[in-house]
């Protein structure tokens, strides 16, 4: 799925930095890949991350340990849209065992095209989240 999505994103004009995995290895740990993506996002700016995992939960837990990373689990396009608008998620975990390629592309498209609403109540909540150590 990651390979198909990477090609699709490039075809649609997005810059993609693939930090692995290139092939499935028995000893691979999702934490290692989530860390590489989170480090790219952590510096702020416009960088966004997409993580692929069988169920997505481990990726979400790992990525959200990094300051400035707000990773959400994608299960449908409306939830992803709300995650961007209300919570300004900058990282999306795709549970590849539970969604097909069409749904994954749909969610990623919404993730990349939806802006944070900037409403005061959501800004306040993000400020509170950022203050948690």
C-alpha positions as CSV (number, residue, x, y, z in Angstrom):
1,X,0.0,0.0,0.0
2,X,2.8,2.4,0.9
3,X,4.4,1.9,-2.5
4,X,1.1,2.6,-4.4
5,X,0.4,5.7,-2.3
6,X,3.9,7.0,-2.7
7,X,3.6,6.8,-6.5
8,X,0.2,8.3,-6.5
9,X,1.3,11.3,-4.3
10,X,4.3,11.9,-6.7
11,X,2.0,11.7,-9.7
12,X,-0.2,14.4,-8.0
13,X,2.7,16.8,-7.5
14,X,3.6,16.1,-3.8
15,X,7.1,15.9,-2.6
16,X,7.6,12.5,-0.8
17,X,10.3,11.5,1.5
18,X,10.1,7.8,2.1
19,X,12.0,6.8,5.3
20,X,11.3,3.1,5.0
21,X,10.6,0.2,5.3
22,X,11.7,-0.8,1.8
23,X,11.0,-4.5,2.3
24,X,9.4,-6.4,5.1
25,X,11.8,-7.9,7.6
26,X,10.9,-10.0,10.6
27,X,12.8,-7.8,13.1
28,X,11.3,-4.5,11.9
29,X,9.7,-2.4,14.6
30,X,7.1,0.2,13.9
31,X,8.7,2.4,16.5
32,X,11.8,2.9,14.4
33,X,9.8,4.1,11.4
34,X,7.4,6.3,13.4
35,X,10.4,7.9,15.0
36,X,12.0,8.8,11.6
37,X,8.7,10.4,10.4
38,X,8.1,12.2,13.7
39,X,11.6,13.7,13.6
40,X,10.8,15.2,10.1
41,X,7.5,16.8,11.5
42,X,8.9,17.8,14.8
43,X,10.7,20.9,13.6
44,X,7.4,22.6,12.8
45,X,6.7,24.0,9.4
46,X,4.5,22.5,6.8
47,X,5.8,18.9,6.9
48,X,3.2,16.2,7.3
49,X,3.6,12.5,7.8
50,X,1.8,9.4,6.7
51,X,2.5,6.2,8.6
52,X,1.4,2.7,7.5
53,X,0.9,-0.1,10.0
54,X,-1.3,-3.1,10.2
55,X,-3.6,-1.6,12.8
56,X,-2.1,1.9,13.1
57,X,-2.3,2.1,16.9
58,X,1.4,1.5,17.6
59,X,2.4,4.1,15.0
60,X,0.0,6.7,16.7
61,X,1.4,5.9,20.1
62,X,5.0,6.2,19.0
63,X,4.6,9.3,16.9
64,X,2.7,11.2,19.5
65,X,5.6,10.9,22.0
66,X,7.4,13.6,19.9
67,X,6.9,17.3,20.7
68,X,4.9,19.0,18.1
69,X,3.6,15.8,16.5
70,X,-0.2,15.3,16.5
71,X,-0.8,11.9,14.9
72,X,-4.3,10.6,14.3
73,X,-5.6,7.2,13.3
74,X,-7.4,7.3,9.9
75,X,-10.5,5.2,9.6
76,X,-12.6,7.3,7.3
77,X,-12.4,10.6,5.4
78,X,-14.8,12.5,7.7
79,X,-12.8,11.7,10.8
80,X,-9.6,12.7,9.1
81,X,-11.2,16.0,8.0
82,X,-12.2,16.7,11.6
83,X,-8.8,15.7,12.8
84,X,-7.2,18.3,10.5
85,X,-9.9,21.0,11.1
86,X,-10.2,20.7,14.9
87,X,-7.0,19.1,16.1
88,X,-4.5,20.2,13.4
89,X,-3.2,16.7,13.0
90,X,0.1,16.8,11.1
91,X,0.6,13.0,10.9
92,X,-1.8,10.3,9.8
93,X,-1.6,6.6,10.6
94,X,-3.2,4.3,8.1
95,X,-4.3,0.9,9.4
96,X,-3.5,-1.0,6.2
97,X,-5.1,-4.2,7.4
98,X,-8.5,-2.6,7.7
99,X,-8.7,-0.1,4.8
100,X,-8.2,-0.7,1.1
101,X,-6.1,1.4,-1.2
102,X,-9.0,3.5,-2.4
103,X,-10.0,4.5,1.2
104,X,-6.4,5.2,2.1
105,X,-5.9,7.5,-0.8
106,X,-9.2,9.2,0.0
107,X,-8.2,9.8,3.6
108,X,-4.7,11.0,2.6
109,X,-6.2,13.4,0.1
110,X,-8.4,14.9,2.7
111,X,-5.5,15.0,5.2
112,X,-3.3,17.0,2.8
113,X,-6.0,19.4,1.5
114,X,-7.8,20.3,4.7
115,X,-6.6,23.2,6.7
116,X,-6.8,23.7,10.5
117,X,-9.9,25.9,11.2
118,X,-8.0,28.1,13.6
119,X,-11.0,28.5,15.8
120,X,-10.2,29.9,19.3
121,X,-11.4,26.9,21.2
122,X,-9.2,24.5,19.1
123,X,-6.2,26.8,19.5
124,X,-6.8,26.8,23.2
125,X,-6.9,23.0,23.3
126,X,-3.8,22.7,21.2
127,X,-2.0,25.1,23.6
128,X,-3.0,22.9,26.5
129,X,-1.8,19.7,24.7
130,X,1.5,21.4,24.0
131,X,2.0,22.2,27.7
132,X,1.7,18.5,28.7
133,X,5.2,17.1,29.3
